[in-house]
Amino acid sequence: MTGRTVLAIDAGQSGMKVRIEADGRREEWGSGGIHTSTDLLPQLAQVVRDAAARSRVIPDLVTAGVSGLTDRESDAGALLALVAAEGVRGVVLAHDSTTSFLGALGDRPGVVVASGTGVVTLGVGATTTARVDGWGWIMGDAGSGYWIGREALDAVMRAFDGRGPATTLTDVARDLWPDLTQAYIELQSNHDRVRVVASLARDVAAAADAGDAVALDISARAAVELAHSVRTAASRVRSDHTTLPVCAIGGVFSSAPLRDAFARELDAESHLTLVDPAGVGIDGAVALARLDPRHPLGTVVHRAGAI
């Protein structure tokens, strides 16, 4: 990256990090997340404009790891056209599973599971890659913050009806919706409902820490789902008998009961070793600037302009 300025973006649904890197200079800040229900490229273009104005530098290259990046939205050339007036000469776009991987493990083989509001798992082998889940809150994201929050609400209403055991999570729900009979109506009409539901994962973690049996069960089941995704990704990219490193990142893993249960699940797999991540998503977004196109991840990275 010598001699050029890189503007890197790690764009998630719950928050975003932006970093400017140039020779001898680094500046980083956070902001609100992206909205996957609206066009992503104009949102990213505005982030670039705001960053250029804030840092008062001209970015040569924009790199971005984006949650929910679809084939339709992954047009690096279209983004370059939107930001060329800012002096940008090249764009590299990737799904945030790619940048999470690069941030955590670099360019070596392994598996990274990133679980926050949503969840996605990426396995990288010597020649291939495998993405597992990351299919959104309606069709997937098993073990994610949203999944955990949804399970919590299900448990609360089962307890309310007498269909399930009592749980301290009921108090959490009543703080949000004093009349639980109206909670589902209020939640369904809330445009921010995905974030609201996912935010309950923190309450599940706290309740599990305090010994609530229902919260502990939800945490254990989430760990099983996440470990299953890791095993699946590993089976699709592992071509020999080597041991693959596994990184577990994202806010969901801040729960000690869930993290411990996840580690126990992986302990049963002799070919998988849980390791600490070397960095985070924004580090992976920066790493896109130097990723060899011949690397297995090169096939899922989108480039335009002078790279």
VMD Tcl script that draws the C-alpha trace (Angstrom):
set ca {
  {0.00 0.00 0.00}
  {3.05 2.22 -0.14}
  {2.41 5.56 -1.78}
  {-1.37 5.38 -1.84}
  {-4.22 6.16 0.49}
  {-6.68 3.38 1.33}
  {-10.14 4.08 2.68}
  {-11.42 0.85 4.24}
  {-15.01 0.22 5.31}
  {-16.36 -2.55 7.53}
  {-20.10 -2.18 7.05}
  {-22.42 -4.17 9.29}
  {-26.11 -3.92 10.09}
  {-25.55 -2.79 13.67}
  {-22.57 -0.51 13.09}
  {-19.78 0.51 10.77}
  {-16.08 1.17 11.06}
  {-14.10 3.33 8.66}
  {-10.33 3.55 8.48}
  {-8.00 5.77 6.44}
  {-4.52 4.35 5.92}
  {-1.66 6.13 4.17}
  {2.09 6.15 4.63}
  {2.66 6.84 8.29}
  {-0.95 7.72 9.04}
  {-4.00 5.88 10.35}
  {-7.36 7.34 11.33}
  {-10.37 5.28 12.35}
  {-13.91 5.96 13.53}
  {-17.31 4.31 13.85}
  {-20.80 5.19 12.72}
  {-24.27 3.71 12.33}
  {-24.84 0.53 10.35}
  {-26.09 0.02 6.83}
  {-29.68 -0.71 5.88}
  {-29.89 -3.92 3.85}
  {-33.49 -3.09 2.89}
  {-32.29 -0.24 0.65}
  {-29.64 -0.01 -2.07}
  {-26.18 -0.54 -0.60}
  {-23.95 1.19 -3.14}
  {-25.36 4.71 -2.62}
  {-24.93 4.18 1.13}
  {-21.29 3.19 0.65}
  {-20.71 6.11 -1.69}
  {-21.98 8.50 0.96}
  {-19.65 6.92 3.52}
  {-16.74 7.57 1.15}
  {-17.78 11.21 0.64}
  {-18.20 11.77 4.37}
  {-14.86 10.12 5.12}
  {-13.02 12.18 2.53}
  {-14.52 15.37 3.95}
  {-13.75 14.37 7.52}
  {-10.15 13.26 6.94}
  {-9.39 15.89 4.29}
  {-7.49 13.36 2.22}
  {-8.11 12.00 -1.27}
  {-8.50 8.19 -1.14}
  {-6.85 6.37 -4.03}
  {-8.44 3.04 -3.22}
  {-11.71 2.16 -1.45}
  {-12.03 -1.31 0.05}
  {-15.20 -2.54 1.74}
  {-16.51 -5.61 3.48}
  {-20.30 -5.39 3.48}
  {-22.98 -7.32 5.35}
  {-25.69 -8.58 3.04}
  {-23.72 -7.92 -0.15}
  {-25.58 -9.62 -2.99}
  {-24.52 -10.36 -6.55}
  {-26.65 -7.44 -7.70}
  {-24.98 -5.05 -5.26}
  {-21.40 -6.26 -5.78}
  {-20.71 -4.07 -8.82}
  {-17.37 -2.49 -7.94}
  {-17.44 -0.51 -11.17}
  {-20.78 1.07 -10.25}
  {-19.43 2.15 -6.87}
  {-16.29 3.53 -8.52}
  {-18.47 5.63 -10.81}
  {-20.29 7.03 -7.77}
  {-17.09 8.08 -5.97}
  {-14.70 8.92 -8.80}
  {-15.37 12.61 -8.22}
  {-13.72 12.22 -4.79}
  {-10.47 11.18 -6.50}
  {-10.96 7.43 -6.00}
  {-9.20 5.39 -8.68}
  {-9.98 1.85 -7.54}
  {-12.61 -0.11 -5.60}
  {-12.52 -3.56 -4.00}
  {-15.79 -5.01 -2.68}
  {-16.39 -8.20 -0.72}
  {-18.98 -9.80 1.52}
  {-18.16 -9.20 5.18}
  {-17.54 -12.92 5.64}
  {-14.44 -12.44 3.48}
  {-13.14 -9.45 5.41}
  {-13.98 -11.09 8.74}
  {-11.88 -14.04 7.63}
  {-8.95 -11.92 6.49}
  {-9.05 -9.91 9.70}
  {-9.13 -12.98 11.92}
  {-6.88 -15.48 10.11}
  {-5.21 -13.57 7.30}
  {-4.74 -15.54 4.09}
  {-4.10 -18.97 5.65}
  {-6.62 -21.84 5.46}
  {-9.16 -22.15 8.26}
  {-12.73 -21.35 9.29}
  {-14.16 -18.14 10.70}
  {-17.65 -17.85 12.17}
  {-18.82 -14.27 12.71}
  {-21.98 -13.92 14.78}
  {-23.55 -10.57 15.60}
  {-27.04 -9.49 14.56}
  {-26.69 -12.09 11.80}
  {-24.15 -14.85 11.35}
  {-22.02 -16.17 8.52}
  {-19.32 -18.84 8.47}
  {-16.54 -18.98 5.90}
  {-14.16 -21.83 5.30}
  {-11.03 -21.41 3.20}
  {-8.89 -24.29 1.98}
  {-5.88 -24.59 -0.27}
  {-7.94 -24.06 -3.43}
  {-11.58 -23.57 -2.45}
  {-13.88 -21.57 -0.20}
  {-17.21 -22.45 1.40}
  {-19.76 -20.05 2.82}
  {-22.25 -21.51 5.29}
  {-25.42 -19.68 6.37}
  {-25.60 -15.91 6.41}
  {-29.00 -16.22 4.78}
  {-30.72 -13.56 6.84}
  {-33.18 -13.51 9.71}
  {-36.08 -14.97 7.72}
  {-34.29 -17.94 6.13}
  {-31.22 -18.59 8.27}
  {-28.69 -16.96 10.60}
  {-28.83 -19.88 13.05}
  {-27.05 -19.00 16.28}
  {-27.01 -15.27 15.55}
  {-28.04 -12.48 17.88}
  {-31.41 -12.34 16.12}
  {-31.83 -16.12 16.44}
  {-31.05 -15.94 20.16}
  {-33.43 -13.01 20.68}
  {-36.19 -14.81 18.80}
  {-35.69 -17.91 20.94}
  {-35.85 -15.73 24.04}
  {-39.18 -14.21 23.01}
  {-40.54 -17.65 22.18}
  {-39.52 -18.84 25.66}
  {-41.11 -15.80 27.30}
  {-44.45 -16.37 25.60}
  {-44.35 -20.09 26.37}
  {-43.84 -19.22 30.03}
  {-46.63 -16.63 29.81}
  {-49.05 -19.24 28.44}
  {-47.94 -21.97 30.82}
  {-46.44 -24.00 27.95}
  {-42.89 -23.61 29.21}
  {-40.78 -23.02 32.32}
  {-40.52 -19.67 34.04}
  {-37.58 -17.47 33.09}
  {-36.12 -14.16 34.19}
  {-36.24 -13.16 30.52}
  {-39.92 -12.40 31.12}
  {-38.87 -9.35 33.14}
  {-36.73 -8.19 30.22}
  {-39.67 -8.52 27.83}
  {-42.02 -6.70 30.22}
  {-39.61 -3.77 30.37}
  {-40.08 -3.43 26.60}
  {-43.76 -4.38 26.41}
  {-45.57 -4.07 29.77}
  {-48.61 -5.81 28.27}
  {-47.17 -9.01 26.81}
  {-50.44 -9.76 25.03}
  {-49.71 -6.77 22.78}
  {-45.98 -7.36 22.35}
  {-46.24 -9.24 19.06}
  {-48.36 -6.51 17.48}
  {-45.97 -3.75 18.56}
  {-42.92 -5.71 17.41}
  {-44.34 -6.64 14.02}
  {-45.12 -2.99 13.28}
  {-41.66 -1.80 14.38}
  {-39.45 -1.11 11.34}
  {-36.42 -1.64 13.60}
  {-37.65 -5.03 14.78}
  {-34.58 -7.00 13.66}
  {-32.28 -4.86 15.79}
  {-34.72 -4.94 18.71}
  {-34.92 -8.72 18.66}
  {-31.15 -9.14 18.21}
  {-30.47 -6.80 21.11}
  {-32.09 -9.35 23.42}
  {-29.06 -11.60 22.93}
  {-27.26 -9.46 25.51}
  {-30.05 -10.10 28.00}
  {-29.89 -13.83 27.30}
  {-26.15 -13.75 27.98}
  {-26.68 -11.91 31.27}
  {-29.45 -14.29 32.33}
  {-27.31 -17.30 31.43}
  {-24.44 -15.88 33.49}
  {-26.87 -15.62 36.40}
  {-27.91 -19.26 36.01}
  {-31.31 -18.92 34.34}
  {-32.02 -22.40 32.97}
  {-33.93 -21.18 29.92}
  {-31.18 -18.72 28.95}
  {-28.54 -21.42 29.44}
  {-30.50 -23.75 27.16}
  {-30.81 -21.08 24.45}
  {-27.08 -20.36 24.69}
  {-26.21 -24.06 24.43}
  {-28.45 -24.54 21.39}
  {-26.96 -21.48 19.71}
  {-23.49 -22.92 20.31}
  {-24.54 -26.21 18.69}
  {-25.83 -24.36 15.61}
  {-22.64 -22.29 15.29}
  {-20.38 -25.32 15.72}
  {-22.43 -27.24 13.15}
  {-21.84 -24.45 10.61}
  {-18.11 -24.54 11.35}
  {-17.92 -28.30 10.88}
  {-19.87 -28.03 7.64}
  {-17.59 -25.33 6.23}
  {-14.49 -27.30 7.23}
  {-15.77 -30.46 5.57}
  {-16.24 -28.59 2.30}
  {-12.73 -27.13 2.09}
  {-10.49 -29.61 3.92}
  {-8.72 -31.78 1.37}
  {-6.27 -33.67 3.61}
  {-5.72 -34.58 7.24}
  {-4.39 -31.20 8.34}
  {-5.82 -29.40 11.36}
  {-7.69 -26.21 10.55}
  {-7.70 -23.17 12.86}
  {-11.12 -21.80 13.79}
  {-11.90 -18.26 14.88}
  {-15.18 -17.26 16.54}
  {-15.84 -13.53 16.36}
  {-18.71 -11.12 16.90}
  {-20.76 -9.93 19.84}
  {-22.60 -13.21 20.36}
  {-19.37 -14.82 21.55}
  {-19.04 -12.30 24.38}
  {-21.41 -14.59 26.27}
  {-19.23 -16.85 28.43}
  {-21.78 -19.71 28.63}
  {-22.25 -19.69 24.86}
  {-18.54 -19.41 24.15}
  {-17.73 -22.25 26.54}
  {-20.42 -24.46 25.02}
  {-19.11 -23.67 21.52}
  {-15.57 -24.60 22.59}
  {-16.80 -27.91 24.02}
  {-18.52 -28.70 20.73}
  {-15.29 -28.12 18.81}
  {-13.20 -30.09 21.31}
  {-14.84 -33.21 19.91}
  {-13.32 -32.50 16.49}
  {-9.63 -33.45 16.34}
  {-9.12 -31.63 13.04}
  {-10.39 -28.26 14.31}
  {-8.55 -25.99 16.74}
  {-10.08 -22.86 18.25}
  {-7.63 -19.95 18.08}
  {-7.73 -16.27 18.96}
  {-8.32 -13.89 16.03}
  {-5.38 -11.81 14.88}
  {-7.61 -8.83 14.10}
  {-11.14 -7.67 13.32}
  {-13.27 -6.92 10.27}
  {-11.79 -3.51 9.54}
  {-8.33 -5.09 9.44}
  {-9.71 -7.50 6.86}
  {-11.15 -4.65 4.83}
  {-7.68 -3.09 4.70}
  {-6.21 -6.48 3.75}
  {-8.37 -6.54 0.60}
  {-5.97 -3.94 -0.82}
  {-3.14 -6.49 -0.89}
  {-5.01 -9.77 -1.44}
  {-3.49 -11.79 -4.27}
  {-6.17 -12.33 -6.94}
  {-4.93 -15.94 -7.23}
  {-5.82 -16.66 -3.59}
  {-8.95 -18.80 -3.15}
  {-10.74 -15.74 -1.75}
  {-9.86 -13.86 -4.93}
  {-12.82 -15.49 -6.69}
  {-15.30 -13.83 -4.30}
  {-13.75 -10.37 -4.36}
  {-14.96 -7.75 -6.83}
  {-12.52 -5.19 -8.27}
  {-12.68 -2.14 -10.50}
  {-10.20 0.52 -11.60}
  {-6.60 0.88 -10.50}
  {-6.02 -1.69 -7.74}
}
mol new
graphics top color blue
foreach p $ca { graphics top sphere $p radius 0.5 }
foreach p [lrange $ca 0 end-1] q [lrange $ca 1 end] { graphics top cylinder $p $q radius 0.2 }
display resetview
